Amino acid sequence: MFGDPRTFIVSAIFLIPAIVIAVPAHELAHAYVARALGDETPRRQGYLRSWRNWFSPYGVAAALILRVGWGEPAPVNEYRLEGPVRKLAWALAGPAANLVLAVVFGIGARAVVAQVGLVQFDTWVQAPTADLAYLLYALYFFNLAMFAFNLLPIPGLDGWRVLEALFRTVRPKLFFDATMRRREVWTICAAALFLSYFIGLNLLGWVMSPFFHPAATLIMGTCQGYPGILPCLP
C-alpha cells in the first residue's frame, strides 16, 4: 500500500490543496441543494458560516493515508426532502460537485502533461517542471476519488442515501437496521480493508473501480491511480 516512504509523504503533501478544495465542495453542494429544495437547516445551524464545520479530522486523516476521505456532513432534515427525486438530488449533489471539479482539473492536467511529457502519475518523478502537472493531477485524482468513494453503498455514504431514496419504502426494516448498526458496518469494513493489505489485495481500489475507472478513462483517456491506491480495473 505505502511503497516508498518518501514517495508516499511527497504525494500526501500534494494532496493537501486537493483536500482543501474537494471536501468543502462536496459538503457545501449537499447543503446548498438541501436549501434549494426547501430545507434551511444548514443555514439555521450555522453550518455555512465557517470552514471548520466542513472538515472531519478522521476524513482528513483517511485522505492523507488511504487517499480517500469525507467531510463533516451538513445538518439536513430529510423529512423536508419529500419524495425520491428530491432525496436523490440531495444525495448525488456532493459526488456531482467532485465529478465536475475532477473534469476541470483533469483537463488542466492533460494540458500540462502535453507540455511536460509525463505519462505516469501513480509513481513520483523528480522533475521540478512536473510539479504543476502533479498538483493538477492530485486535484483531479482526489476529487474523482471522493466521487467514487462516496458512491459506495455503505451506511453514512451517499451511495447508501441513493439506495434509501429508491428502495426505503419497499424495505424499510432493512434500511432502519443498517442505519442503526452503522458503527458495526464500518468496523467490519475497516477490518476487511486492514486485512486485505496483508494478502496483497488493494480492496479499497477494487471496490471504487466501478465508479472511478470509467470516469477516469473518459476524463484523462486512461485510468491511473495515485501513490498508495490504484482504483483502476486491469
C-alpha positions in Angstrom: 0.0 0.0 0.0 2.6 2.6 1.1 5.5 1.7 -1.1 8.5 4.0 -0.9 8.0 6.2 2.2 9.4 9.3 0.6 7.1 9.0 -2.4 4.2 8.4 0.0 5.0 11.6 2.0 5.5 13.8 -1.0 2.3 12.6 -2.6 0.4 13.3 0.6 1.7 16.8 0.6 0.4 17.3 -2.9 -3.0 16.1 -1.7 -3.4 18.9 0.9 -4.6 21.5 -1.6 -6.9 18.9 -3.1 -8.4 18.1 0.3 -8.9 21.8 1.0 -10.9 22.1 -2.3 -12.7 18.8 -2.6 -14.1 18.3 0.9 -15.9 21.7 1.1 -17.1 21.4 -2.5 -18.7 18.1 -1.6 -20.3 19.1 1.7 -21.4 22.5 0.6 -23.1 21.0 -2.5 -25.2 18.9 -0.2 -26.0 21.9 2.0 -27.0 24.2 -0.9 -29.1 21.6 -2.7 -30.9 20.9 0.5 -31.6 24.6 0.9 -32.8 24.9 -2.7 -35.2 22.0 -2.0 -36.7 23.8 1.0 -34.6 22.8 4.0 -33.0 25.7 5.8 -31.4 23.5 8.5 -27.8 24.0 7.2 -28.1 27.8 7.4 -30.0 27.9 10.7 -27.5 25.7 12.4 -24.6 27.8 11.2 -23.0 25.2 9.0 -22.4 27.6 6.2 -20.5 30.2 8.3 -17.1 28.6 8.9 -14.8 26.2 7.1 -14.2 24.4 10.4 -17.7 23.0 10.1 -16.9 21.2 6.8 -13.8 19.1 7.8 -13.8 15.9 9.7 -10.4 15.0 11.4 -11.0 11.4 10.6 -11.8 12.2 7.0 -8.7 14.3 6.6 -6.5 11.6 8.1 -8.1 9.0 5.8 -7.4 11.3 2.8 -3.7 11.5 3.7 -3.2 7.8 4.4 -5.8 6.0 2.3 -6.2 8.6 -0.5 -10.0 8.8 0.1 -11.9 10.9 2.5 -15.0 12.6 3.7 -16.1 15.8 5.4 -18.4 16.7 8.3 -21.9 16.2 6.9 -24.2 19.2 6.6 -27.2 19.0 9.1 -30.2 18.2 7.0 -33.8 17.5 7.9 -34.6 14.7 5.5 -38.3 14.9 6.3 -38.3 18.2 4.4 -37.0 16.5 1.3 -40.2 14.7 0.3 -40.1 12.2 -2.5 -37.4 10.1 -4.0 -36.4 12.7 -6.6 -35.6 15.4 -4.0 -33.7 12.9 -1.9 -31.8 11.7 -4.9 -30.8 15.2 -5.9 -29.6 15.9 -2.3 -27.7 12.6 -2.1 -26.0 13.0 -5.5 -25.1 16.7 -5.1 -21.8 16.0 -3.3 -20.4 13.4 -5.7 -21.6 15.5 -8.7 -19.7 18.5 -7.4 -16.5 16.4 -7.1 -17.0 14.9 -10.5 -17.3 18.4 -12.1 -14.1 19.5 -10.4 -12.3 16.3 -11.5 -13.2 17.1 -15.1 -11.9 20.7 -14.7 -8.6 19.7 -13.1 -8.2 16.6 -15.3 -8.4 18.8 -18.4 -5.8 21.1 -16.8 -3.5 18.1 -16.0 -3.8 16.8 -19.6 -2.9 20.3 -21.0 0.2 20.5 -18.7 1.2 16.9 -19.5 1.2 17.7 -23.2 4.0 20.2 -22.4 5.9 18.3 -19.7 5.6 14.9 -21.2 4.7 12.9 -18.1 2.6 9.8 -18.5 2.7 8.1 -15.1 1.2 9.6 -12.0 0.9 6.5 -9.8 4.6 6.9 -9.1 6.7 10.0 -8.4 9.3 11.5 -10.6 11.9 14.0 -9.5 11.4 16.8 -12.0 10.7 20.4 -10.9 9.0 21.2 -14.1 6.5 18.4 -13.3 5.3 20.0 -10.1 2.3 21.8 -11.7 1.3 18.6 -13.5 1.4 16.6 -10.3 -0.5 19.3 -8.4 -3.3 19.3 -11.0 -3.3 15.6 -11.1 -3.6 15.4 -7.3 -6.6 17.8 -7.5 -8.1 15.7 -10.3 -7.5 12.4 -8.5 -8.8 13.3 -5.1 -12.0 14.8 -6.4 -12.6 11.7 -8.5 -11.7 9.5 -5.5 -14.2 11.5 -3.4 -16.8 11.0 -6.1 -16.2 7.2 -6.3 -15.7 6.5 -2.6 -18.9 8.4 -1.5 -21.0 6.4 -4.0 -20.2 3.2 -2.2 -23.4 1.6 -0.8 -22.3 1.8 2.8 -24.5 3.4 5.6 -23.4 7.0 6.0 -22.1 7.5 2.5 -24.0 9.0 -0.5 -24.4 5.6 -2.3 -26.4 4.4 0.7 -28.6 7.5 0.6 -29.3 6.8 -3.1 -30.4 3.3 -2.3 -32.6 4.7 0.5 -34.2 7.2 -1.8 -35.1 4.5 -4.2 -36.0 1.5 -2.0 -36.6 2.5 1.6 -40.4 2.4 1.1 -40.0 -1.2 -0.2 -37.7 -2.5 2.6 -37.9 0.0 5.5 -36.7 -2.5 8.1 -33.6 -3.3 6.2 -32.6 0.3 5.9 -33.5 1.1 9.5 -31.5 -1.8 10.9 -28.5 -1.0 8.7 -28.6 2.7 9.8 -28.8 1.7 13.5 -25.8 -0.7 13.0 -23.7 1.8 11.0 -20.8 1.7 13.5 -20.7 -2.1 13.3 -20.8 -2.0 9.5 -17.9 0.5 9.4 -15.9 -1.6 11.8 -16.3 -4.7 9.6 -15.3 -2.6 6.5 -12.3 -1.3 8.3 -11.2 -4.7 9.4 -11.7 -6.1 5.9 -9.6 -3.2 4.5 -6.8 -3.7 7.0 -6.7 -7.5 6.4 -6.7 -7.1 2.7 -3.4 -5.4 2.6 -1.7 -8.4 4.3 -2.7 -10.6 1.4 -1.7 -8.1 -1.2 -5.2 -7.0 -2.2 -6.0 -3.3 -2.7 -9.6 -3.8 -1.6 -10.3 -0.1 -1.4 -9.2 0.5 -5.0 -11.1 -2.6 -6.2 -14.5 -1.5 -4.7 -14.0 2.0 -6.0 -13.1 0.9 -9.5 -16.6 0.5 -11.0 -17.1 4.3 -10.4 -13.5 5.5 -10.7 -12.3 3.6 -13.8 -14.9 4.6 -16.4 -14.9 8.3 -15.2 -11.1 8.4 -15.2 -11.0 6.9 -18.7 -13.4 9.5 -20.1 -11.6 12.4 -18.4 -8.0 11.5 -18.9 -8.1 9.0 -21.7 -6.7 6.4 -19.4 -7.0 5.2 -15.8 -4.1 5.8 -13.4 -4.0 5.7 -9.7 -2.1 7.6 -7.1 0.8 6.5 -4.9 -1.0 4.3 -2.3 -4.1 3.4 -4.3 -4.9 2.0 -7.7 -8.7 2.1 -8.4 -8.3 1.0 -12.0 -9.5 -2.3 -13.3 -6.9 -4.4 -15.2 
